């Protein structure tokens, strides 16, 4: 059965183009252990979100990822909201959707003492999402888009799905 952290690891593999990193290298960039990354990859392969064409390569199955995240993430990884706290903006309050939507008075945030916003906390897909997002802006965008699909209203979800589709097609402009 997939776990929310498996989606995060799967999203990280979307950003790999040429040389495939080791589990340890992925783990260091997202703040997980290599064994958790290995298990996440194994579950994602079983769920047909990733494939392993050879012993040293792991590739995302982009259409399956788009379909699952767009239509299933909000049900499988339903959003858990908390109180007000300092944190890192997510969903429609983070790039790329923050350029389209008016700022919220209480934006959704991943709780983080080093965050630059004050808003309503949203439990991220995995515990170290804020750390991982700070390491890689493109990964941050993917995580924020998934959160917009999890918590957004119809218009936000539609736009998030469109942005995600463009990114899955390697069109980051």
C-alpha positions in Angstrom: 0.0 0.0 0.0 1.4 3.4 -0.9 2.4 5.9 1.7 2.4 9.7 1.3 6.2 9.7 1.5 6.2 7.4 -1.5 4.7 10.1 -3.6 7.4 12.5 -2.5 10.1 10.1 -3.6 8.3 9.5 -6.9 8.1 13.2 -7.5 11.8 13.5 -6.8 12.5 11.0 -9.6 10.6 13.2 -12.0 13.5 15.7 -11.6 16.2 13.2 -12.5 17.1 13.3 -16.2 20.4 11.8 -17.0 22.3 9.9 -14.3 20.1 8.2 -11.7 21.1 8.9 -8.1 21.5 6.3 -5.4 19.0 5.9 -2.7 21.4 7.6 -0.3 21.7 10.7 -2.6 17.9 11.0 -2.9 17.6 10.5 0.9 20.1 13.3 1.6 18.2 15.8 -0.6 14.8 15.1 1.0 15.7 14.3 4.6 14.9 10.6 4.7 16.9 7.5 5.3 18.2 5.5 2.4 16.2 2.5 3.6 13.0 4.6 3.6 13.7 5.8 0.0 14.4 2.2 -1.0 11.0 1.0 0.4 9.2 4.0 -1.2 10.7 3.1 -4.6 9.7 -0.5 -4.1 6.1 0.4 -3.3 6.0 3.0 -6.1 7.2 0.3 -8.6 4.5 -2.1 -7.4 1.9 0.7 -7.8 3.1 1.3 -11.4 4.2 4.9 -10.7 7.9 4.1 -11.2 9.6 1.4 -13.3 13.0 -0.2 -13.2 14.1 -0.9 -16.7 17.6 -1.9 -15.5 19.4 -2.6 -12.3 20.8 0.9 -12.1 17.9 3.0 -13.4 14.5 4.0 -12.1 12.2 5.9 -14.3 8.9 7.6 -13.5 5.8 6.6 -15.4 4.6 10.1 -16.0 1.0 9.4 -17.1 0.3 7.2 -14.1 1.8 9.7 -11.7 -0.4 12.5 -13.2 -3.5 10.4 -13.1 -3.0 9.3 -9.5 -1.9 12.6 -8.1 -4.6 14.6 -9.9 -7.5 12.3 -9.1 -6.4 10.3 -6.0 -4.1 12.3 -3.8 -6.8 14.2 -2.0 -8.6 11.0 -1.1 -5.6 8.8 -0.4 -3.6 11.5 1.5 -6.4 13.7 2.8 -5.3 17.0 4.2 -4.8 17.3 7.9 -5.0 20.9 9.0 -3.8 22.4 12.2 -3.7 25.7 14.0 -1.8 28.9 13.2 2.0 28.8 13.0 5.0 30.1 11.2 6.0 28.0 8.2 6.7 27.6 4.5 3.8 28.5 2.2 2.3 25.6 0.2 -0.6 24.9 -2.2 -1.9 28.0 -3.9 0.2 30.2 -1.6 3.5 28.8 -3.1 5.0 29.0 -6.5 3.8 28.6 -9.2 0.2 29.2 -8.1 1.1 32.2 -5.9 1.6 34.2 -9.0 -2.0 33.6 -10.1 -4.0 33.7 -6.9 -4.5 36.6 -4.5 -2.5 36.1 -1.2 -4.5 34.6 1.7 -4.6 36.3 5.1 -3.9 32.9 6.5 -2.1 30.9 3.8 -1.6 27.1 4.1 1.9 26.5 5.5 4.1 23.5 6.4 5.1 24.3 10.0 8.7 25.3 10.0 10.4 27.7 12.5 12.5 29.1 9.7 9.5 29.7 7.5 8.7 33.1 6.0 4.9 33.0 6.4 2.3 32.8 9.2 -0.8 30.7 8.4 -2.9 27.6 8.9 -0.7 24.5 9.1 -1.1 21.7 6.7 0.4 18.3 7.3 2.9 17.8 4.4 3.2 14.6 2.5 6.3 13.7 4.5 7.9 15.1 7.7 10.9 16.8 6.1 9.0 18.5 3.2 10.1 22.0 4.2 13.7 21.0 4.4 13.5 19.2 1.0 11.7 22.2 -0.6 14.5 24.5 0.6 17.1 22.3 -1.2 15.3 22.2 -4.6 12.9 24.9 -5.9 11.5 22.6 -8.6 10.8 19.9 -6.0 9.1 22.6 -3.9 6.8 23.4 -6.8 5.8 19.8 -7.3 5.0 19.4 -3.6 3.0 22.6 -3.6 1.1 21.6 -6.6 0.2 18.2 -5.0 -0.9 20.1 -1.9 -3.1 22.4 -4.1 -4.7 19.2 -5.6 -5.2 17.9 -2.0 -6.8 21.0 -0.5 -7.8 23.3 -3.3 -11.1 24.4 -4.6 -12.2 23.4 -8.1 -10.4 26.3 -9.8 -7.2 25.8 -7.8 -7.2 22.0 -8.5 -7.7 22.6 -12.2 -4.9 25.0 -12.5 -2.6 22.8 -10.3 -3.3 19.9 -12.6 -2.5 21.9 -15.6 0.8 23.1 -14.1 1.7 19.6 -13.0 1.0 18.2 -16.5 3.3 20.8 -18.0 6.0 19.9 -15.5 5.6 16.2 -16.2 6.1 17.0 -19.9 9.4 18.7 -18.9 8.1 22.1 -19.8 9.1 24.3 -16.8 8.5 27.7 -18.4 
